């Protein structure tokens, strides 16, 4: 869906909530590329005040995708950018446990930066 769509896919619409729930499920299944597609559609349709949040989620998902594909530099860059964006929001933004996501993403980024053993991929969960 593009930003020129006639039916907005905002986070508070029925379609937006369903799309976000699908993205969360795909993220937790480590199916990061399809998760990226859905988050990108939500991001394009989101109100300007919401875009930074969805961009942060999108960047964490794409960072994990890069890691799956062996692109550690891309993973580090996108995880760092996503973490930076998501830190600007309350821990329960859109009923997601951002604190939990951020701890997982930060641990993964730190391991990549220090060549330490990789922890599990971060997970998204609802409050």
Secondary structure, DSSP 8 states (H G I E B T S, - for coil): --TT-SS---TTSHHHHHHHHHHHHHHHTT-HHHHHHHHHHHHHHS-HHHHHHHHHHHHHHHHHHHHHTT-HHHHHHHHHHHHHHHTTS-TTGGGB-HHHHHHHHHHHHHHHHHT----------B-
